[in-house]
Amino acid sequence: MDSCCTKKTTVRTEERRKKLINRLSRIEGQIRGIKGMIENDAYCTDILTQSAAVAAAIQAFNRELLDSHIRGCVANDIREGNDEVIDDLMDTLYRLMK
């Protein structure tokens, strides 16, 4: 489980860090693929399909990170009596829902 500290950083396990970085690397590859499609004048619908796949991959990344944040950082802060973390979480959720 990840844990936060008062400096608003998160200490992640090596396994968690690798998992997140691998997801981002796949997304980065998808973006490069879309760039190549543009450079090669690919059909718009094909590009849009790939773009939608990237958006879904980013949402999956966000869900994974949010789950870890709530179960680790937020839960720990609440247990320690730091209820203001709820306001921070709500701000984060509002930004994600735009």
N, C-alpha and C positions, 0 to 999 in steps of 0.2 A: 504494500500500500504506500502511496506517496504521502509525504507529510510537508506541511508548510511551516515556515517560521515567520517571525515578526517582520522580517525585511521583505515580505511578499515575494519570496522565492520558494520553489518546490524542490525538495530533494527526492529524486526518483531512483528506483532500483535500476541497475544496469539492464535488466530484462525489459522493464517498462520503457526505458529510454530507447533501447534498440527497436522495440516494437513501434514506437511513435515515429522514429526516424525512418524506419522501413516504409511505413505508410506514406510519409512525406516524400520519400524518394520515388515511390510508385506514382504519386500525384505529379511530381516534377517531370517524370518520364512521360506521363500523359500530356502535360502541357507542351513539352518539346514536340510530341507527336502532332498536336494541334498546330503548332507553329509550322512544322514541316508541311502539313496539309495546306495551310494558307500559302506557303511559299510555292507549292506545287499546284496551286489553283484547283484544289479538291472541291467537289460539289458541296454547296452550302449545307444541305441537309446532313451530309456525312460529318461535317465539322460540328454542326449543332448537336448531333448525337454524341460525339466525343466530348463536347463541352458539358453536356448534361451529365455524362459519366464522371467528369472531373468534379462538378458541383456535388454529386452524390458522394463521391469519395471524400471531399472536404467535410461534408455534413457527418459522415461516419467518423472521421477523425475528431471532429468537434464533440460528437456524442461520447466517444471513448474518453477524451480528455475531461469533459464535464463530469462524467460518471466517476472518474478517479478523483477529481477535485471535490465533489460532494462527499464521497465516501471517506476521503482522507482529510483534506484541509478543512472543509466546512464542518464535518462531524467533530474533528478534534477541537476546533475553535469553540464550537457550541459547548462541548463537554467541559472546556476550560472557562466557560462563562462569558465568552466573547460573542455576544449576540449581534454585534454590529456586522459580523460576517454575513448575516442574512441579507442586509441591505446591499452588500457587495455582490452577493450571489444574484439577487434580484436584478441589479444593474447589468450583470453579465447576461442573464437570461433575456432581458429586454433587448440588449444589443444583438443577441443571436437570433431573436425572433423578427428582426426588421426585414 
